[in-house]
Amino acid sequence: MTDEALVDRMALPRPDVTAGDAEEILLAHYSLSGTLTELGSQQDRNYRVDSDRGRYVLKICHAAYEIRELEAQNAAIHHLKSRQDAPRVPQVIPTNEGREIVVLTVRGRGYQVRLLEYLEGQGLTELTYLAPASVAALGALCARLALALADFNHPGLDRSLQWDLRRAGPVAVQLLSAITDSAARDRIAKTMVMAIRRIQPLAPSLRLQAVHHDVTGDNVVGHRDARGHTIPDGVIDFGDIIRGWLVGDLAVTCASLLHQADGDPFHILPAVTAYQAIYPLTGEELKALWPLTVARAVILVASSEQQISVDPDNDYVRGNLEHERTIFDTAMSVPFELMEAAILKAAGANVAAPEASGWLPLLPNIDPAGIAYVDLGVRSPHFSAGNWLNTDMDWRLLARVATENGTAATRYGEYRLSRASLGNATGQATCALHIDICLAAGSAIAAPFAGRIGWKDQHLTLASDSMTLHLDGLDLSVEDGAEVASGDPLGTVIGEASSLGGLRVQLCSVAGLEPPLFATPRTAAAWSVLCPSPSLLLSPEADAPKSDTAELLARRRAHLARPQKNYYAAPQIERGWREHLFDVEGRAYLDMVNNVTILGHGHPRFAAAIHAQWLRLNTNSRFHYAAITEFSERLAALSPDGLDAVFLVNSGSEANDLALRLAQAHSGARNMLCLLEAYHGWSAASDAVSTSIADNPQAPTTRPDWVHTVVSPNTYRGDFRGPDTAADYLGMATPVLEAIDAAGEGLAGFIAESVYGNAGGIPLPEGYLKELYAQVRARGGLCIADEVQVGYSRLGHYFWGFEQQGVVPDIITVAKGMGNGHPLGAVITTREIAQSLEKEGTFFSSTGGSPVSCIAGMTVLDIMAEEKLQENARTVGDHLKARLAALIDRHPIAGAVHGMGLYLGLEFVRDRTTLEPATEETAAICDRLLELGVIMQPTGDHQNVLKIKPPLCLSIDSADFFADMLEKVLEEGW
C-alpha cells in the first residue's frame, strides 16, 4: 500500500451502517437475529448480537482494507485456536455459505463483514485501578500471545497500518496536521522527535514477527482471581495484527497501562517482568521499549485528535481521548534514561557501573578515613519522640557531629526518616541521591575528572563525556564554561574563617539533567543508575548499608516457629510514632490495627519511666516493693465495688487462663459456657474456650467435653437480627444450660467479651448479658468479662465494655493496651473468689507485676488521664464511625459499621440480602490500603470485617485520611 493510500485510510470515519442495516446483514448471511448493541471502535462499526444461539460480534470495516488483511486476522485466530498454550480467542463464525468474510454494499459504499464469537469476561479499560497482579498478568498474556504467534505467517501481515510503530514518525507528522492547538501540537511533535532519535540506532537489532499489536485493556477479557483482581486471559480483536517489531507489541501494552497508572510510569514494570519471564527480550529491545511506548502514546493522542476532526460523533474516540492524554502526560513525566534503567532492572538485565578509574579526590586536603558519617535512617539512634519532624533536623545533627569530629557527612542511598510524610498515599522521596558534607569553611575542592564548568544560581556542574558532577556550597575559583583538568582547583567551601560550611555533592550520568536530591523507594534503584554514589569520590563508608527485607524474612521463617505468623512479607517496620509506623525505606503508615500500643508508638514519657525503673530495680513479684501495691490499688479503684483483688500476669491469654481456673476453683465445677466465634487466647484453657474458626478451623468440633458453646448473639448476620433479639438468643442458650443441669456436674462459669470484639465490635443485644449472667449465677457459676480487646477506655463512651450492658461481672480480665506494648495483664475479682485459688495452692508469676511492669501500667493510666485518651476515643471514634457509615450509601459492598469509640468494624458483603461474606475482597482491600499507606487487617470467622482498633491518640486528620483512603479503594477498585 502506498503512503497516499494509508493517509486516505487514516481519514476514514466509521462505516455508515446502522443497527437496522446490521440486522438485515445478520439475517441474510447468517440466518441470525437478536438484540444489537453498538460497541466502540476507532474506524470499524461493531455490534454485539444477543441471540438465542449465543452472543456474537458483527464487525464491519471499509472496503479500503485489503481482504487479505482480514484473512490474516482470521488465520491468526485459527492458528491460536490450535495452540494449547495460547490465550483464549473468539471463534470465527462462517456465513450460511461457509464464507468467513462477506463483501457487500450499503447505500453505495463497499464494506467487508465478519462475525465472531463474543468472548465473555471482565475487561480492563473500565477499571480505574489495576493491581500489580493484573498488570503482571497483562504482560504475561502479551508474551504468551507473541510466543504463540512466533511461527505464524500470512501475506496479509505485510500491511501499511497507522499503528505500526516502525512508521511512527511519518504517521505522527500526518496526524499532527489535524491538531489546531499549536502548543499541544509542538509538545507532541518534540516528544516524537526525542523518541525516534532513541529508536533509530536500535532499529536494526529489533526482531520482526507476527504481532497482535493491540493487547490493551480494550481488547482483552479476563476472570477474577481469589483476591478479586482481574486476570486477563483472552484476546478479542485482531484488527491491528501485522508483521512488526516484537518489542513494539509490548510497548503498545505498556502505553495502555499508563492511563491507570495514577501518573506513575513505573506502574508498567510488573508487566515487563512477567513478559521477560515468558518470552525474553534482548538488551537492545529492552532499551527500545520505553521510546516505543512514548511513540505509541504520541500516535494515540494524535490519532484521536485527528479522528474527532473527521468523525465528531464518535463517542468511543471522544471518551478515550482523555485517557490518551493521560497516557501521553504520564509517559512524558520522567526522563527516557530513567525508564530505560527501570526496565532493564525489572527485566533482570545487568546495568553497567560507571567507570571511575583515574578519578582524583574531591577533597584533596581531607583524609577520607576521618569523615564521620551520620546515620539519618529510620533506625538512627539520633531520632526519638518525633524530633525528625523539626525543620533542618538533619543539618543540625550533621553540624553537631562535625563540631565534634571536624568533618561529617550524610550517606548516599539512605532512606531519610526526616523525609517521611505523615498521611501520604503515595510515599515520599526518601532515598538520598546525594551526600551533604559539613566541613571547615575554606576547604579546597578539586576536579576529580576533566570536564567543562557550568555555573548557574550558585550551582556548579563539571561535565565530562560520561558524567556530570553537581556541587553546591562553593566559592568558585574558575570561570563558567572553562575546561579544567583532573585535579584542578574548583574553589573553596563558603563560610567565614574558623566556621563550618556545607558542601552538597551529586553525580549524574545524563548530560543536561538536573536530578532530584531524593528518590521514592519505588524509583530509587533506577535513579541510582543515573546518579551513582559519590562514594566514588570519597570512600565506601559514604554508602548507607542496604536492608534486605526478603532475606531477613527468610531468616525469620527459618528459625521462628511456623505457627507464629506475621502480617506481611513487606514492609519491614522499624519505628513507630503516635499512630504511625515507619518502614526501613522511610514510608509512613497509618496504624489502624494496633490496640496493644494504646498510648501510641514511641511515647517519650512512657519510655523514660520504664528506663528509669529498669535502672533502679526489676525483680520478681514475690519481693515487697511499692509499685505493685500502688498499681493494684489503682486497678481496684477503676473496677466496680467489690472487685478489689488483683492478680498480675503477662498477657491476655494468661489472664483468661487464670480466670477460668478461678471459676472452677470457686465453684467446684468444671463446665464452662462460652460463645461461638470467640477468641480468648492461646494457652490450653483459654484456647479451649476459643471457638473462632478464623484462628482454628477445627475449633467447633475439637473443644474438650467441659466446654459448652452457645450461639453468638451476632445481631447483624446471626440467626436473629437487629437490636431487639436478646430473648431469641437467650432461648438458644437455654437447651445448653439444661443439658448441663441434666448431667448433674454443675457449671463453673461463663466467659465472653463484653462487646463482640472478634467480629468487629458488634454490641450484644440489650439485656443479653444481664439475663445470661443471672442464669449462670443461679447455677453457682461465675461470670467472666473478657476486656482484653474492648476495655480500658477503647470504647470511648465507657471505660469497661460491660458498662455498656449495665452488668457487673465476677471476674474482669484485661491486658494488651494496659501495658502499651509491655507484656502486662491482670485479673480483677472479689477477695472471696481470689482466695478460692488457695484450695489448689498459691499463685506466682515471675514477671507478672514486676516493678517495671507495674511502672509501665501506672504510667499508661497517668498518660491516658492527662492526654484525655478516652475522650479522644469517643470524639474521634464517633467522627470516624460517621465517615464509615456514609460509605454504606455509596458502596454496596459496605454492609454495616459495628462498634463504638476506637473499636470499630466495617463488614463487607457481596449481597446485602444474603449477607454473603466478601472474604477475598476484604483481603484485597487490605492489600490496597497498605499500598496507600494504611495498616489494616481483616477479622471475624469469615475474615470479611475490617477490625479498626488504632492507638487511642488517633487524630481527626488521621481518621479522615483512613476514611479517604478506604473510599478511594472502594471507588477505584482493588
N, C-alpha and C positions, 0 to 999 in steps of 0.2 A: 504494500500500500504506500502511496506517495504521501509526503508530508502534507500536501494540499488536501488530500482525502481525509487524513487524520484531523486536520483543522476543521474541515466541514463536519466531521462526526462529532467533534467536541462541542459544536454549536447546536446539536440536535436537542429539542425538547423531548419529553416522554411521548410515546405513541398516543395518538388521539383515538384511543379505543375505550369506549365507555363500558360500564358493567353490563348494560344491555347487549352490547356487541359481544362481550366475552361470553355471556350466556348462550348466545347463538353459536359461537365457535365451539363451545363445550358440547352442545347438543349435537351439532352437525358432525364433529370429528371424533368425539369420544363417547357419544350417547350418554352424557353425564349432565346432571342438573343438580342444583343445590343453592345454598346461600353464599353469596360472594362478598368478600371483604377486601378492600384495596390495601395492599402492603406498600411500604415506602420503597423508592428506588431512585437512583441518580438519573438514569436515562432510559430505563425499561419501564414497562407498565406491568405490575404483578397483582394477581388476585388470589386470595386464599379461597378455596372451594370447600365448603362443608356439605357433604352429600351422604346418602345412605350407604354408599360404597366405601366411604372413608374421607380423609382430608387430603387435599392436593393444593399445589400452587400452579396457576396458569401464568407462564412467563411469555411476554410479548416484547419483541425487540424490533428495531428498524431493519429494513432490508439492506441498509448500508453496511451492516455487518455481514461478512462473507459467511456462507453456510458452513464452510469447513471450520470456522471458529466455533460455531455451535456444536458441530460434530466432535471437535476436540473436547469440549466440555462434557458431552455425553460419554465419550470414550474414556475420559478420566474417571468418571463416576463408575463405569463398568469395571475399570481396572482396579479401583479401590474396593469395590464390592468383592473382588476375588482375593483380596489380601486380608488375612485374619488379624494382622497387627495394625491395620489402618483404622482411622476414626470412622464413626457412623456417617453414612452419606445417604441422600434420598434415592429412591428408585426412579428411573426414567420410565414414564408411562407411555406406551405406544398408542397410536390412533386406532380406530376401527380397522384400518387397512394395514396396520403394523408399522407405520412410519413414526419416527421419533421426533421429526421436525416437520411442521406444516408451513408452507409458504402460501400466503393469501393477501388479499387486498381489502382494505376497509376505507370507504369513501375516497377511493382513488389512490390511496397510499399503500405501498407494499410493506408487509410485516412478516416476521417469522415467529412461529408459536411452538412452545413445548409445554408438556405437562409433567410435573414432578410430584413425587410423594411429599406430603408435608411432614417434615421431621419434627417430632414432638420433643419438647424440652424447654428449659429455662434459658432465656437469652441473657446477655451481659450488659448490653448498652443501657438498659433502663436502670441498672444498679448504680447508685451514687458512689458506693464504697465497694471495692474489691479487696478481699482479704489476701494476704500473701499466698495462701494455699490456692486461691482461684487464679491469681497471676501466674504462679508456677505451673498450674495445670494448663493454662492457655499456651504458655511457652512449650510445654511438653506436647500438647496437641499439634502445634505448629511443626515441631520436629518430627513427630510420628507421621504427619501428613507428607512432609517433604521427603522423608526417608522412603515412604511407600511410593512416591512419585518419581524417585530417582531413576528408575528403569522404564519410565513411561515415555513414549514418543508418539508424535502425531504431527502431520503437516500444518494443522491449524494452530499449533503453538507458536509458530513464527508469524507474529501479527504486530501491527502497529497499534499501540494502546497508550492512552494518555497517562495511565497509572504505571507504566513500565519505568522503573527508576533509572534504567540506562538512558532514558530520554528526558530525564527530569529537567535539565537545563533548558532545552528548546521548548518543551511543553510549558514551563513556567513563564517564559518570555511571551508566549502566545496568550496564556491565560491572564497575565498581568495587565494586558491592554484593556480588560473589562473592568478593572478596579478604578473607580473615579477618585477615591481618597488618595491624594498624592503622597501624603506622609506614610500612610499604610502601605501603599504600593512600593515606595522606596525602601521601607524597612524589610518588606518581604523579599524584594529583589536583592538587597545586600546580604540577607541571610542565605539565599540560594547560592549566591556567588561564593560565600565562605564555605558552604557545604561542598559545592562542586570542586573547589580547589583542594579539599582534603580527599575527595573521592578519586579524582583523576589519576594520581600516582599509583593508587591501589587497584584500579580497574582491571589491568591485565591479569591480576592474580585472582580475581574473583570467579568462582566456579559458576557455570551455567547448567541449568537443568529445567525440567518442568516444575513450575512452582504455582501454587494456588494464588498467591499474591494478594489475598484479601482475608486472611484469618484474623478477623476483628470481632468485636462484640456484636456487631450487626449480623454476622454470618456464621456464628456458632451457637449451638444449644448444648445444654448440659443437665446434670442432675444435682440434687442437694446431697452433700455428704452428711455424716453423723453430726457435724457441728453446724449445719445449716449453710455451709459455704457452697456456692455454685461451682461445680467442677465440669468444665466444658468437655464434651466427648463426641460431638457431632458437628459436621460442616454442611451448610445448607445452600451455598451459592458458589458456582464456579465461573461466574461471568468474567473474571479477570485473569483466568489461568493463561500463562504464557511460558515460553522458554526464556528465563531471566536469571538474574543473579540469585543464587541460593540465599545469600545473606540478606538480600532485598526482601525476601519473604518474611524473615524475622523482623526486619526494620518496619514493615507495614504493621505487624502485630504490636511492636513496641510503641509506635506512634499512636495506635488506637488506645493503648493503655493510659496515655497521658491525660486524657480527659477525665479519668477517675483517680488521678494522682494527687489531687489536692495541692497542686503546684510543685510537687516534688518529683523530679525526673528519676530519682533513684528507685521509685516505685516499680520500674520495669525490671530491676535486677533479678528477682526470683524467676522471671520468665527466661532470662538469659541463662541462668544457672541450670534450669531444667532442660532447656533446649540443648545446651552443650553436653549434658549427660547422655543424651539420646543420639544426637547427630552432630558431632563436634565440628565447629568451625575452625578455620586456620587462623593464625595470628593476623594476617592481612585482612581477613574477613571480619574479625573482631574489631579491628581498628576502623574498618569502613562502616560498622553497624550504626554508630551514632550519627555521622554525617548523612547516611542514607535515611535514618529516622527523621532528621531535621528536613531533608529534602522532601520526604513524604508529607511532613507537616505543612510545608510550603505549598505543595501540589493540592493538598486537601482544601486549605483555606482559599487558595486562588481559584480552584475549580468550582467551589461552591459559590463564590462571588460571581464567577462567570456564568454559572448555570442559572442563578437567580435572575441575571440580566436577560436571559433568553426564555426562561420559564418561571415567571414571577409567582405563579400559583402553586409551585411545587413545595408543599408544606414539609415534605420529608427533608428536602435540602435546606429549607429555611430553618427547620428545627435543629438540624445538625450543624448549622453554621456556627452557633455559639460554642458548641463542643469543639469544633475545629479551630476556632480562635483560641480556645483554652489550650488545646494541644500545641498550637504554634507558640503561644506565650510561655508555656511550660518548657518547651524544647529550647527556647532561647534564654532561659533564666540562668543557665550555667555555662561555663566555658566548654568548648569542644574537648579540650585536653583533659578536663576533669572527668567527663563522662567516658572518654576512652580509657582512662585509668580505672574507673569504677567497673567498666565492662570487662576489662582484662582480669581484674581481681575476681569478679563474680564468676568468670569462666574458668578460674583456676590457672590462668596463664602467668608466666613469670614476667615481672616488671623489672627492668634493669635499674640497678642503683646508680646514682650519679658518679661520675669519675672525678675523684678529688685528689688524685695523686699529684704531688708537686705543689699543693696549696700551702701557703705560709701562714703563720699565726696572725689572727686578727688583733690580738693584744700582745704586741711584741715585748712589752716590759713587765708582763704579769705571768707568773708561773701558773699554768692551768691547774696544777695539783693544789694550789692554795685557794681556789674558788670554793666557797661553801654553797652548796645547792640546797634551796629551801623547799621543803615539802609543802605544797599548797593543794594537795589532793584531798579526796573525800575522807581518808583516814588520818589526815595530818594531826599530830598532837597539838599544833598551834591553834586549832579551832575548837570552840566549845560555846554552848549557850547562844548560838546564833550569831557569834561575833563576825562570821564571814559575810554577813549581810551589811556590815558597815562599809561606808564609802572608802575606797582606796585601801582596803584591809591588806591586800596582797603587797602593795608597795610599802605599807607600814612595817609589815613583817620582814620584807626584804631589806629595808633600811636598818632595822634593828639588828639583823644578823650581820649586815655589812659593817655596822658600827663596831660590833664585837670582833669581827674576823678580818676586816679590810676590804674584801670583795665578796659579794654574794650574788647568786643568780637563780632565776626560776628554771624550771625544767621543760624541755620540749616534749610534746606528746602527753603532758599531764592533763588529766581531766580536773579542772579547777572547781573546787566547791563554791568559790565566790561567784562563779558564773551561773550557778544553778538558779533557776527561776521558779518560784512557787506558783502553783495554779496555772501551769502552762501545758497545753495539749500536745505540743509537738516536740518539746525538749529544746534546750538552749544549746548554742555553740559553746561547748565547754572545753574542747581539746585544744591546747595551746600549740599553734604552728610557728611559734617564735620563742625567743628567750629574752628576758629582761635581765640586765646586769646592773647592779648597784656598785659603783666603784669610785675611786678618788677622782674628783674633778681635775681635768687637765691630763688624764691618762691618754697616752698616744694610741691611735688606731691606724692600722696599716692595711693595705690592699692584700688580701690573701691570694688573689689571682689578677692577671692583667685584664683590663677592660676599659670601657668608656664611662665617664662620670655623668650622672644625671642629678640635678639639684632643683627641687621644686617644693615650696612651702615647708622649708626646713627638713625635707626628707631627701636622703641621698640614695641613689642607686648606682651600683657598679655592675655593668653588664658585659659579660663575655659572650661568646657564641652559644654556649650551652647553659649558662647560669647567670642569675642576677642576684646580687647581694643588696638587701634593703636595710638601711640604718637610720635610726632617729636618735637625737641627743648629741649631735656633733657640732663642734665649731670647725667649719670646713677650712682646709688649707689648700684646696685645689679648685680649679675653675669648672663651672658647668660645661660639659662637652669635651673636657680634656681626656686624653688617653693616658692611662697610668700603667706602670709595670707592676708585676708581683712584688710585694714588699714595700712599695712606695707609700709614704705617709698620706693619710686621707684627712687627718685633723685630730682634734683632741676632744675629750668629753667636756661638755659645757658645765660650768659651775665656778663658784669662787674658790680661791685657793683654800686648802685645808677643809673643804666641804665635800660632800658626796654628790655624785651626779648619776644620771641614769642613761643607759645605752640599750636600745631595742634592736635586736638582730633577727633577721629573717632571710631565708633563701627561697628562690623561686626559679623553676626551670622554664617558665613560659615568659618570653620576652614581651614587655609592654603590659603585663598583667599586674595589677596591684592586688595581691592576695589578701584574704581575710586573716586577721590575727588568730581567730579561733574557728574551729570546725565543729559541727554537730557530731555526735558519736556515729551516726549513720554515714556521714561523708568523710570521716577522719582518715580512713585508710586510703581513700582516693586522693584527698588533699595532701597526704604525706608523700605521695609520689611526686606531686608537683612542687611541694615545699619541703624538701628534705631537711633533716635535722641540722641545726648549726653546731651540733657536737662535732661535725667535720672540721669546724674552726676552733673548737675549744677542747673538749675531752669527752670520752664516752659517758662520764658521770652526768653530763648535761641532759641525757635522755632519761625520762621517768620510767621506772620499771613497769612492765605491762602486766595486767591482770588477765589470767586465762580462766574465765568463768567455767568453761566446759571441762577443763582439766581438773579444776577444783571440785566440781560436782562429781566427776568420775571418782576422785579420791574419797569424797563423802560416801558415795554409794558402795565403794569397796570396803569401807570399814564401819559405817553406821548400819545398824540392823535394818534390814529391808522393810519391815513393817513401819518403821519410823519415817513417814513420808515428808516431802517438802512441797511447798506450793508450786514453785516454778523452776524450770531449768535456768531461766534468766528472768528478771535481773538479779544480780548479786548485790544484796543490800548490806551496806556497811556503816550507815549513820542514820540517826533519827533526830528530828527537832519538832517539838509540839505534835501536830497532826500529820507531819510529813516524814517520809523515808527517802533516803538518797542511795542510789546505786553507785558502783565503782566508776561509772562514767559521768557522774555529776548530774544525773537525771533525778529530778524531784518527783516523788509520787505522793498523792494524797492517800493516806492510810485510813480506809473506811471499815476495816475489819478488826483492828487491834484493841479488843476490850481488855487486854492484860495491862497495857500502859494507860491507865485511867486518867493520869495527870497529863499525859503527852510524853513524847520522847525527849530524852536529854534534859530533863528538868534540873537546873543547876542546884537548887536548894535541896532537892531530894538526893542528888549525887553527893553533895557536900555532907549531908547528915550521915549517910551510910559510911562515907570515907572517914569521918571523924570518929564514928563508933568503932570501925574496924581498927583504927589506930589505938583506941582506948581499950576495948575488950570485945571478944566474941568467944563464947563458950556454949556448952550445952545447957538446957533449960533446968537442970536439976540444981544448979547453983542459985543462990539468992542474990538478986540484983534488982535495981529499981525499975528498969524498963519493962520487965514482964508484968510487974504489978500495975504500973501505970497504963499499959496498953490494955490489959484485961479489964481494968476499971472503965476505960473509955468504950470498949466494945459492949460491956454490960449496960452502960448508960445509954447507948444507942438502941438497945433492944427493948421489947415490951417488958413491963413489970413482971418480975418473977423469973425471967430468963437472965440469970446473973452468974451462971457457972460457965467458964470459958475453957475450952481445950484449944491449944495452938498446934497446928500441923504445917505441912509444906505445900499442900496443893488441894484442889477441889476433890480429886479422886480420894485422897486420904481423908478429907473431911466427910465425904459421903460414906466412905467405908466405916469410919468411926461412928457416924450417926446410926447406921444400920446395926452395928454391934451394940450400941447403947439401947436401941429399941428392943432388941432381942434379949439383952440382959435384964432390962427393967420389966418387960412383960412376962418373961419366962417362956415365951413362944418363939417360933422361928419364922412363920409365914409372913411374907411381905407383899403388900399391894403396891403396884406401880402402873404407870400409864404406858400404852404402846407409843412408839415413835419417839421415845425419850432417850436422852443421854445423860449419864451421871458420873462416868469416869472409867478408868482402865484397870483398877485393882480388881481382885477376884470378886469381892462382894459388890462394889459399885458397878462393875461390868454386868453382874448378874441381873441387876435391875435396869440395865440399859437395853432398850428394845428397838433402837433406831436401826433400820436396815441399811441406812446410808453408811453407818460405821461398821456394821456387821450384817451382811445379807442373811445370815442364818439365825439372827437373834431371836425371832419369834418362835422358832422350833427347837432352840437349844438352851432354854432357860432351865435352871435347876428346879426341882419339884417344890421348893419353898417360895418360889417367885410366882405371883399370880397377877396376870395383866388384865387391865380393863381398857376398853376402847377410849382413845384420847378424845377429849371434847374439842375437836377442831371445828370451830364454828364457820369456817369458810368452805372446806371441802369434805368434812366428815359426814357421818350418816345423817346427822341433823344439822341444819344450817341456820345461822342467824343468832342474835344475842339471847333470845328467849328460849334456849334449848337445854337449860340446866336439868330440868326434870327428865327429859328424854335420855340424856347421857347418864344421869344418876340411875335411871331404870336399867341401863345396860350394865351398871356395876353391881346391881342387886344380886343377880344369879351367881356372880363370882363370890360375893360375900357369903351368900347362903351355902355355897359349896364348901367354903372354909369352915363355916359353922357346923355343917353336917359331918365333916371329918373329925371334929372334936379336938383339933390340935391347937386352936387359938390363933389369934392374929397379933403379930408383933408390931406392925405399923404400916404406914402409907407414906411413900416418898414421891414428890412431884415438884417440878418447877412452878413457882407461883404465877408466872406468866409463861406461856408455851414457847419457850425460847428456841428450842431446837427446830421449830417450824417457822421461825422468823418473828417471834414476839406476839403471837396471836393471844389476845386476852381470853381467859377462861370465861365461860358464860356466868353471868351474875348469880351468886348463890351456890355455885357448884362446890367450891371448896368448903364453904360453911356447912353444908349438909353432909358432904362426904367425910369431913373431919369428925362431925358428930357421930356418924355411923361407925367410924373406925374407933373412936374413943369409947363408944358404947360396948365394944368388944374387947376393951382392955388394951388397944393398940395406941401407939404414939404417932403424931403427925409431923413429918419432916418437910420443911420448906427448903428446897434447893435454890439458894440465892446466888450461886456461883457466877452465873452469867447475867442475871437480870437485876440483882440487887445492888446495894451500895451506891445509891444516887443515880444510877444509869437511866432509870425511867423518868427522871426529871420531876415528875409530879409526886413521886413517892421515893423515900429512901430505900424501903424494902418492897419487894414485889408483892408480898402477901397483904400489904396495906390496901392495895387496890381491890382485894377480895373481901376486906373487912374481917379478917380472921387473925388469930394468933396461934402460931404453931407451937409444938412442944420442943422442937429442935430446929435451929437455924444452921445451915451450912453456908460458908462464904469463902471465897478465895479470889483468884485471878487479880482483879483490879485493886484489891486491898493492899497489895504489895507493889503495885505499879511495875510489875515485871520481876520483882524479887520473889522467890518462892515462899509463899505465905498463905496459910489457910486457917480457918477457925471453925469450931463447932460451939454454938452457944445454946445452952439449955438451962433447965432448972437444977438447983442443987440436989434435989431428990433423985432426979434421973441420972445426974452425973455420978452420984455415989453408988448407983446400982452397978456400975462397972467394977467396983471393988469386990463384987462376988467372984470375979474372974481374975483379980489381981490388980496391980497398979498399971497406970498408963505412962508411957515415956516416949518422947520424940526427940532425937538428938539435937536437931537444929530447928524443930518447930518451937517458936517462942524464944529463939536465941536473942542475945542483946541486939545484934544487928537487925534481925527480923522485926523485933519489937519497935526499934527506932524507925525502921522503914514504914511499918504500919502506922505509927503515930504521926510521922511526917506527912504521909498521904492524907490523913484526916485533917491535919493542920492546913495543908495547901488547898484541899477541897473546900474547906470553910472560907479561907482567906480569899481565894480566887473565885468563890461562888460557883463552883462547877456544877452543883445540882441545878442551880438556877439557869446556868448556861445550857445544860442538857435539856431543860424544859423549853427555854426560849428558842434555841437553835433547832432542837428536835421538832417542835411544833411547826416552825417555818419550813423545815425540810420535808416533813410529812405532807404539808400542804402542796409543796412543789411536786412531790411524787404522786400525790392523788390527782393532780392536774394531768398527769401523763395518761391516766386511765381513759380520759375523754378523747384522747388523740391517737392512742395506740392500742389496738385490740389485744395485743399480746400481754399488756399490763392488766392483770386480773384484779389484784387487790393490794392495798397497803396495810400492813399489820403493825402493831406495837405502839409505843409512845416514847417520848424523850429521845434519847440516842440509842434505843434498841428498837430498830425498825426492820421490817421485812417487806420487800416488793416481790409479789408472786407472779410468775409468768405462766400463761396458759395458752394452748393452741386454740381452744374453744371455750368461750365463757359460759356455755350451757353445760357441756360435759365436763369442763374443767380439766381436760386432758393436759397433763403437765408438759411444759415446754422445756424438757430437761436438756436436750442437746443445744437448743437455742440459748439457754441460760449460761451454759459453759462458754459458748462462743461470744456472748455479750460480755462476759467477764474478761475474756481474752482481748476483745476490742477495747474495753475500758483500760486495760493495762497499757495498750498502745497509746492511749490518750492520757496516761499519767495518773490512773486511779487504781488502787489495790482493792479488789473486790473478789469475793468467793461465794459460791452457791451453798445452800444449806437445805435441810429438810429431807425426808425419806425419798422424795423424788428429785432432789437436787435442782429444784426449779424456783428457789427463793433466794433473792439477794439478802444476805444477813448483814444489816447495816449497823455496826457497833463500833464507831470510831472512838478515839480518846475524847474525854469529856470537854477538852479545851477547844473542840472544833469551832471555828468561827463561822459567822454567817457567810462570808465570802467563800470559804472552803465548801460549805454546804451547797451554795449556789453553783460553784464550779462542778461539784459532783452531779448535781441535778442537770446542769447544762450539758455535761459530757454524756450522761445517760440519755438525755433527749437526742443528742447528736447521733448516738449509736442507733436508737430506735428509729430515727428518721432516715438515716443513711444506710443502715444495714450493718451486718457483721460477718 
